[in-house]
């Protein structure tokens, strides 16, 4: 089987699964990177295994992506309220400083 940096995704009963084993993608140091990926409804699992020229596993980098519940954007009203509180505190702070200077 030839070396390949491409992953072909195949549909399994509930997931897409792909890898480029056993030959993987060649590295500049005569080693190879074998990658695998599983894509499922709520996430993605990915694993890259880096092998040296002598086929010894040097390290592996697993990555997991998980779907999170969306974080609601602050409302326009909340933004105006925060701006008003900030402006009021700046005004009070400024007036307090002026009173301290006058004393």
Rosetta blueprint (number, residue, H / E / L):
1 X L
2 X L
3 X L
4 X L
5 X L
6 X L
7 X L
8 X E
9 X E
10 X E
11 X E
12 X L
13 X L
14 X L
15 X L
16 X E
17 X E
18 X E
19 X E
20 X L
21 X L
22 X L
23 X L
24 X L
25 X E
26 X E
27 X L
28 X L
29 X L
30 X L
31 X L
32 X E
33 X E
34 X E
35 X E
36 X E
37 X E
38 X E
39 X E
40 X E
41 X L
42 X L
43 X E
44 X E
45 X E
46 X E
47 X E
48 X E
49 X E
50 X E
51 X E
52 X L
53 X L
54 X L
55 X L
56 X L
57 X E
58 X E
59 X E
60 X E
61 X E
62 X E
63 X E
64 X E
65 X E
66 X E
67 X L
68 X L
69 X L
70 X L
71 X L
72 X L
73 X L
74 X L
75 X L
76 X H
77 X H
78 X H
79 X H
80 X H
81 X H
82 X H
83 X H
84 X H
85 X H
86 X H
87 X H
88 X H
89 X H
90 X H
91 X H
92 X H
93 X H
94 X H
95 X H
96 X H
97 X H
98 X H
99 X H
100 X H
101 X H
102 X H
103 X L
